[in-house]
Amino acid sequence: MENFGIIVATYEKDYCFAKGCCASIRHFLKDVPICLIVDGSFSVEDLEKTYGVQVIYRSHTINECLRDKKWKSSTKMIAFWESPWEYFLYLDADMVVWGDLLKWGNFQDFDMVIDRPKNNFSDQAICQWMFNGPKIEKYFPDFNWRNRPYFCTGVYFAKRGIFDLDEYRELLELRLSQPNLFYGMDQGILNLMIFWAVDRGKIRLEQKPMQTIVSNFALEELKERFPVENNIAVEQKEASAIHWSGKKPFISRHSIFPEPMNFFRRKFLDDAKNLTGLSAELALQIEDFKSYKTKLWRRLTGKGTTAMPKPISS
């Protein structure tokens, strides 16, 4: 694909996974260009040197509503207006690519390709995971919010500039004035933007089953679908982005199938520093502790502890 690259959004706490994500891109998708959108001021020099990634720091973005945190805009949304390429694949940092995911990117016929969940959401699920449907009717009376194939927004193909920035700013203003209207940083708003644009004929949309949300599957099924055998990630017929959208795949958290992420985090250490074996395992344990120490302290002290919400179905 011409004028195309892959964008990964990251911040300091999930940068350890962004390295695994980028390693999986290099493993399965070879030399496709990669750009990190970074929320924070920490260095990503190791990824720049190892895989030649481009970097956009949120603080350097052009548009004020995307840059200034007072708007509470998700970092990933920057790509829709300031992507280095006209066409891009977006990935959350807590994902790895498995197989030729690029086969889903049909920009000749569509402006955006998103995941297709197994089932549409009930009204109750929409209100829990997307937005308050009855209230949405008040602000968007022509939008049919029921029975739509909404998706978990961790992966999608998109064309730069398909959304109106002024409309997005108005949605941010609406969310600031109505804090309980939308779920999450981007999931509710982005799903609304996509399907509202489809209804008005502004974008051409396709949906493909290209995302596997780990918490929605049994451990044995995941091991069969995404095997690591003899230290090799075995490509199957299906191509998917594996997403740990709930509990994160720290190296010792065996109950949530961290093996694919572990494999690619180890690959990054080998590619970047020629670290293998016990030295690599120690480096990963230290990296995990640095990412998890704040949450661990809160659990030990009982401060700010909240239950982890169950990810939406896909």
C-alpha positions as CSV (number, residue, x, y, z in Angstrom):
1,M,0.0,0.0,0.0
2,E,1.3,3.5,-0.9
3,N,1.2,6.4,1.6
4,F,0.4,3.9,4.4
5,G,1.8,3.1,7.9
6,I,0.9,1.7,11.3
7,I,0.2,4.0,14.2
8,V,0.5,2.9,17.9
9,A,-0.6,5.1,20.7
10,T,1.3,4.8,24.0
11,Y,1.9,6.3,27.4
12,E,4.5,5.6,30.1
13,K,2.6,2.8,31.8
14,D,2.0,0.7,28.6
15,Y,5.2,1.5,26.8
16,C,6.5,-2.0,27.8
17,F,3.7,-3.4,25.7
18,A,4.2,-1.0,22.8
19,K,7.6,-2.6,22.3
20,G,6.0,-6.0,22.0
21,C,3.4,-4.6,19.6
22,C,6.0,-3.1,17.4
23,A,8.1,-6.3,17.5
24,S,5.0,-8.2,16.3
25,I,4.5,-5.7,13.4
26,R,8.1,-6.3,12.3
27,H,7.8,-10.0,12.6
28,F,4.6,-10.5,10.6
29,L,4.3,-7.3,8.5
30,K,8.1,-6.8,7.9
31,D,9.2,-3.2,7.0
32,V,5.9,-1.4,7.0
33,P,6.4,2.1,8.5
34,I,5.5,2.6,12.1
35,C,4.6,5.8,14.0
36,L,4.2,6.1,17.8
37,I,1.9,8.7,19.2
38,V,3.2,9.4,22.7
39,D,1.3,10.8,25.6
40,G,4.0,12.1,27.9
41,S,7.6,13.2,27.6
42,F,9.5,9.9,28.2
43,S,12.1,8.7,25.7
44,V,11.2,6.1,23.1
45,E,14.7,6.1,21.6
46,D,15.0,2.3,21.9
47,L,12.1,1.8,19.5
48,E,13.3,4.6,17.2
49,K,16.8,2.9,16.9
50,T,15.6,-0.7,16.7
51,Y,12.7,-0.4,14.3
52,G,13.0,3.0,12.8
53,V,9.7,4.2,14.2
54,Q,8.6,7.8,13.7
55,V,7.4,9.7,16.8
56,I,4.6,12.2,17.4
57,Y,4.5,13.6,20.9
58,R,1.0,14.7,21.9
59,S,2.4,18.0,23.2
60,H,3.6,18.8,19.7
61,T,0.4,18.2,17.8
62,I,-1.1,21.0,15.8
63,N,-4.7,21.1,16.9
64,E,-5.3,22.5,20.4
65,C,-8.3,20.2,21.2
66,L,-6.1,17.2,20.4
67,R,-3.1,18.5,22.3
68,D,-4.5,20.1,25.5
69,K,-5.6,17.6,28.1
70,K,-8.3,19.9,29.3
71,W,-10.4,18.5,26.4
72,K,-9.9,14.9,27.6
73,S,-9.4,13.7,24.0
74,S,-7.9,10.2,23.6
75,T,-4.4,10.1,22.2
76,K,-5.4,7.8,19.4
77,M,-7.7,10.4,17.9
78,I,-4.7,12.5,16.8
79,A,-4.2,10.0,14.0
80,F,-7.5,11.0,12.2
81,W,-6.1,14.5,11.5
82,E,-2.3,14.4,12.0
83,S,-1.3,10.9,10.8
84,P,2.0,11.0,8.8
85,W,0.2,9.0,6.1
86,E,-3.0,9.3,4.2
87,Y,-3.9,5.7,5.1
88,F,-3.1,4.0,8.3
89,L,-3.8,1.0,10.6
90,Y,-4.2,2.0,14.2
91,L,-3.3,-0.4,17.1
92,D,-3.5,0.1,20.9
93,A,-0.2,-0.6,22.7
94,D,-1.7,-3.6,24.6
95,M,-2.0,-5.6,21.4
96,V,0.1,-7.8,19.1
97,V,-0.4,-8.6,15.5
98,W,-0.7,-12.3,14.6
99,G,-0.5,-13.0,10.8
100,D,-1.0,-10.8,7.8
101,L,-3.5,-8.2,9.3
102,L,-3.0,-6.0,6.3
103,K,-5.2,-8.2,4.2
104,W,-8.2,-6.5,5.8
105,G,-7.2,-3.0,4.7
106,N,-9.3,-2.4,1.6
107,F,-8.9,1.4,0.9
108,Q,-10.0,1.1,-2.7
109,D,-13.6,0.5,-1.7
110,F,-13.7,1.8,1.9
111,D,-12.6,4.8,4.0
112,M,-12.5,2.8,7.2
113,V,-12.4,-0.9,8.2
114,I,-13.2,-1.8,11.7
115,D,-13.7,-5.0,13.7
116,R,-17.0,-6.9,13.5
117,P,-18.2,-8.2,16.8
118,K,-20.0,-11.6,16.9
119,N,-23.2,-10.0,18.0
120,N,-24.8,-6.6,18.2
121,F,-25.1,-5.1,21.6
122,S,-28.4,-4.9,23.6
123,D,-29.6,-1.5,24.6
124,Q,-28.4,-2.2,28.1
125,A,-24.9,-3.1,26.9
126,I,-24.7,0.0,24.6
127,C,-25.5,2.2,27.6
128,Q,-22.8,0.3,29.7
129,W,-20.0,0.3,27.1
130,M,-20.7,3.0,24.6
131,F,-23.0,5.9,25.6
132,N,-26.3,6.7,27.2
133,G,-28.6,5.8,24.3
134,P,-31.7,7.7,25.5
135,K,-29.7,10.8,26.2
136,I,-28.0,10.5,22.8
137,E,-31.5,10.8,21.2
138,K,-31.8,14.2,22.7
139,Y,-28.6,15.5,21.0
140,F,-28.8,13.4,17.8
141,P,-32.5,12.8,17.1
142,D,-31.8,11.5,13.6
143,F,-29.3,8.9,14.7
144,N,-30.5,5.3,15.3
145,W,-28.3,4.2,18.2
146,R,-30.0,0.8,18.7
147,N,-28.9,-2.5,17.1
148,R,-25.6,-1.3,15.6
149,P,-22.4,-3.4,15.3
150,Y,-20.4,-1.2,17.6
151,F,-16.8,-2.4,18.3
152,C,-13.9,-2.2,20.8
153,T,-11.8,0.6,19.3
154,G,-8.3,-1.0,19.7
155,V,-7.7,-1.7,16.0
156,Y,-9.0,-0.2,12.8
157,F,-7.9,0.9,9.3
158,A,-8.7,4.5,8.4
159,K,-8.1,7.3,6.0
160,R,-6.8,10.6,7.4
161,G,-9.2,13.5,7.3
162,I,-12.5,11.5,7.1
163,F,-13.9,13.2,10.2
164,D,-14.7,16.9,10.6
165,L,-12.5,18.4,13.4
166,D,-15.1,21.0,14.4
167,E,-17.7,18.2,14.8
168,Y,-15.3,16.3,17.0
169,R,-14.6,19.4,19.1
170,E,-18.3,19.9,19.6
171,L,-18.6,16.2,20.8
172,L,-15.7,16.9,23.3
173,E,-17.5,20.0,24.5
174,L,-20.7,17.9,24.9
175,R,-18.9,15.3,26.9
176,L,-17.4,17.9,29.2
177,S,-20.8,19.3,29.9
178,Q,-22.4,15.8,30.2
179,P,-19.8,13.6,32.0
180,N,-22.0,10.5,32.1
181,L,-23.0,10.6,28.4
182,F,-20.1,8.6,26.9
183,Y,-18.2,5.6,28.1
184,G,-14.4,5.8,28.3
185,M,-12.0,8.1,26.6
186,D,-12.8,7.3,23.0
187,Q,-14.9,4.2,22.7
188,G,-18.3,5.8,22.9
189,I,-17.4,9.0,21.0
190,L,-15.6,7.2,18.2
191,N,-18.4,4.6,17.6
192,L,-20.9,7.4,17.5
193,M,-18.7,9.4,15.0
194,I,-18.3,6.3,12.7
195,F,-21.9,5.2,12.6
196,W,-23.3,8.7,12.5
197,A,-21.0,9.4,9.5
198,V,-22.2,6.2,7.8
199,D,-25.8,7.2,8.2
200,R,-25.1,10.6,6.5
201,G,-23.2,9.0,3.7
202,K,-19.9,10.7,4.7
203,I,-17.8,7.6,5.0
204,R,-17.7,4.1,3.4
205,L,-17.4,1.5,6.2
206,E,-16.5,-2.2,6.2
207,Q,-16.3,-4.5,9.1
208,K,-14.1,-7.6,9.4
209,P,-13.4,-10.1,12.3
210,M,-9.8,-8.8,12.9
211,Q,-9.7,-8.5,16.7
212,T,-9.4,-11.1,19.4
213,I,-10.2,-9.8,22.9
214,V,-8.4,-12.2,25.2
215,S,-10.9,-12.1,28.1
216,N,-13.7,-13.3,25.8
217,F,-12.1,-16.7,25.1
218,A,-11.1,-19.9,27.0
219,L,-7.4,-20.3,27.6
220,E,-7.2,-23.6,25.7
221,E,-8.8,-22.0,22.6
222,L,-6.4,-19.1,22.6
223,K,-3.4,-21.5,22.9
224,E,-4.7,-23.4,19.9
225,R,-5.3,-20.3,17.8
226,F,-2.1,-18.5,18.6
227,P,0.6,-21.1,19.3
228,V,4.2,-20.4,20.2
229,E,6.2,-23.6,19.4
230,N,9.9,-24.1,19.8
231,N,10.3,-20.3,20.4
232,I,8.5,-19.5,17.1
233,A,5.2,-17.6,16.7
234,V,3.3,-20.0,14.4
235,E,1.2,-18.1,11.8
236,Q,-2.3,-19.6,11.4
237,K,-4.7,-19.1,8.5
238,E,-6.6,-16.4,10.3
239,A,-5.0,-13.0,10.9
240,S,-6.0,-11.1,14.1
241,A,-4.9,-8.4,16.5
242,I,-4.8,-9.9,20.0
243,H,-6.0,-7.4,22.5
244,W,-5.7,-7.5,26.3
245,S,-8.3,-4.8,26.9
246,G,-8.9,-5.7,30.5
247,K,-6.1,-7.2,32.7
248,K,-2.7,-6.5,31.1
249,P,-0.3,-9.2,29.9
250,F,2.5,-8.8,32.4
251,I,5.0,-11.6,32.0
252,S,4.0,-13.6,35.2
253,R,0.2,-13.2,34.8
254,H,-0.3,-16.7,33.3
255,S,-4.1,-16.8,33.7
256,I,-4.7,-14.3,31.0
257,F,-2.6,-15.9,28.2
258,P,0.3,-13.4,28.1
259,E,2.4,-15.8,25.9
260,P,2.0,-13.9,22.6
261,M,2.9,-10.6,24.2
262,N,5.8,-12.2,26.1
263,F,7.1,-13.7,22.9
264,F,7.3,-10.3,21.2
265,R,8.6,-8.4,24.2
266,R,11.4,-11.0,24.3
267,K,11.9,-10.5,20.6
268,F,12.3,-6.8,21.1
269,L,15.0,-7.2,23.8
270,D,16.8,-9.6,21.4
271,D,16.5,-7.2,18.5
272,A,17.4,-4.1,20.5
273,K,20.0,-5.2,23.0
274,N,20.8,-8.8,22.1
275,L,19.3,-9.8,25.4
276,T,18.1,-13.4,25.8
277,G,17.6,-16.1,28.5
278,L,17.8,-15.1,32.1
279,S,19.0,-11.6,31.4
280,A,15.9,-10.9,29.2
281,E,13.6,-12.4,31.8
282,L,15.0,-10.2,34.6
283,A,14.7,-7.2,32.3
284,L,11.0,-7.9,31.7
285,Q,10.3,-8.5,35.4
286,I,11.9,-5.1,36.2
287,E,10.0,-3.4,33.4
288,D,6.7,-4.9,34.6
289,F,7.4,-3.8,38.2
290,K,8.0,-0.2,37.0
291,S,4.7,-0.2,35.1
292,Y,2.7,-1.9,37.9
293,K,4.2,-0.4,41.0
294,T,1.7,2.5,41.4
295,K,-1.3,0.2,41.1
296,L,0.3,-2.3,43.4
297,W,0.8,0.4,46.0
298,R,-2.8,1.4,45.8
299,R,-3.9,-2.2,46.3
300,L,-1.6,-2.7,49.3
301,T,-2.8,0.6,50.9
302,G,-6.5,0.2,49.8
303,K,-6.4,3.6,48.1
304,G,-8.2,4.1,44.8
305,T,-8.9,0.4,44.3
306,T,-11.6,-0.3,41.7
307,A,-12.9,-3.4,40.1
308,M,-11.7,-4.0,36.5
309,P,-14.6,-3.7,34.1
310,K,-15.3,-6.6,31.7
311,P,-14.3,-5.8,28.1
312,I,-17.0,-5.6,25.5
313,S,-17.6,-8.7,23.4
314,S,-15.9,-9.2,20.1
